[in-house]
Amino acid sequence: MTDSRVQTNAKCDQIPPATVSDAQWLDAQAAATLIGVSKGYIYDACQTGGLRHTRLGGKRNLRIKSEWLDEWMQRNAQQIAA
């Protein structure tokens, strides 16, 4: 007789760990790591209005949706290629 709780836990072990790219909301460090730039570069992009973001209380406590980061990257890639 098998305990159903043991089977459930075994299934959880098969789920791969989350990566930065799986996260919907990224902090500045995670966004920077994901695209290979410095955290300061992310803050600068947010300050100049190019990178959409939201702030959580503090000046440097921001969050960026991964889709916003993708959109920003695509806009910048088009400007460079043009």
Secondary structure, 3 states (H helix, E strand, C coil): CCCHHHHHHHHHHCCCCCCHHHCCEECHHHHHHHHCCCHHHHHHHHHCCCCCCEECCCCCCEEEEHHHHHHHHHHHHHHHHC
